[in-house]
Amino acid sequence: MSPFKPTLVRRVSPQRTDILWSDGHVSSYPSWYLRENCPCASCIEEFTGRRMVEHGSIPAGIGRADLEPVGNYALRFTWGDGHNTGIYSFDLLRSLCPCRECLPEGLSQPPEQTEAPVSFEV
């Protein structure tokens, strides 16, 4: 059982989620960062543990579409790209905290990506 439990999960915007933890710590997660660190089998190679999602491959503007609790130990996010198979344990979320105390070097933002317009000839 995790010593870290959220007491409040707040959608600040589609691109940011804040968690207030039971010990008073506050984590503020950019959506791209959580999506990039998805723990599901599609995003992490099952046998090697190699991350399949490369840093910078998730657009900085990706949004969180939905959030649901998983038992008393995790959260499942649905992202703007439709991905929703990752179950983020409270321990994982706390270990990913990007605040200056937990991650002194800070986050390196992915490049802002825009999709090229699609054109079709008929």
N, C-alpha and C positions, 0 to 999 in steps of 0.2 A: 504494500500500500504506500502510495506516494506521500511524503511529508508536505508536499505542495498541493494546495487545493485553491482553485479560483473562488473568490467570494463575489466577484463581479466580472462579467465579460461584456464589453461595450463596443458596439460598432460606431467608431468615431466618424468613419466615412466608408464607402465601398473599398477604399484603398488602405484602410488602417483599422486594426482591432486592438483595443486595450484590455489588459487583464490585471485586475487587482487581486493579489495573492493573499492567502490567509496570514502570512507573516508581515503583511503591509507593503511588500514590494510591488511596484507597478511596472508592467512590461507593455510596451507599445510596438506592435508588429506591423510593418508594411505588408500588404497582401502578397506582393511579388516575392518577398523573402520567405513567407510561410509556404507559398506554392512551390518555390524553388527547393524547399527542404521537405517536400512531401515524403512520408515514410512508406508509401504503398509499394507493392511488388512491381508495378509498372514503372516506378521512378527509381527504385533501387534494385540492382541485379541480385537475384535471389541467392546465388551461390558465392559470389565474390563480395557482395555488399557495395559494389561500385555504384556510384550515383549516376543515373542515366540522364538526368536533367542537368545540363551544363549551366554554370553561372553566366548570367546575361541572356539566357534563352527565354526567360519569362519577362514579358513587357512590364515596365515599371507601373503602367497604368491599369494592370489587371485588377479586377475587383472581386470582392467576396459577395457571392450571390445568396448564400444561406449558411447556417451554422446549426448543428444539433449536438446535444450531449450524447456520449456513448457510455452508458453505465455511470459509475461514479469515478471514472479514471481517465476519460479522454473527451476530445471534441472532434467532430467530423465537419470539415468545411466543404462547401461547394463553391467552386471558383467560376469566374466569368467565362472561362474557356470550357466549362462543362465538367471538368475533372472533379471527382468527389469520392475517390476510393481510399484516400489517406485517413487513417485514424491517428490523431495527434494526442499521445498520452500527455498527462499533466507534466510528467518528468521531462518528456521531450520538449514541450513548450517552454518549460522553465529553462532548460539547457540552451534553448535558442534565443533567450532574451537578448535583445540587441541594445539594451541601455548601456550607458558609459561605464557603469559599475561592473556589469557582466561581460561586456565586449568593449574593452578600452580602445581598441583600434577602430571601432565603428564599422558600419556597413559600407561596402562599396556598391553604390547604386548601379543597377544594370543600365545599359544605354536605353534611352527612350526609343522604343521600336514602334514603327507604324507599318501596317500592312500595305503593300502596294495595291492600288485599286485593280480590281479584276475586270477585264474587258472580254467580251465575247463578240465574235463575229457571227452573224446569222446568214 
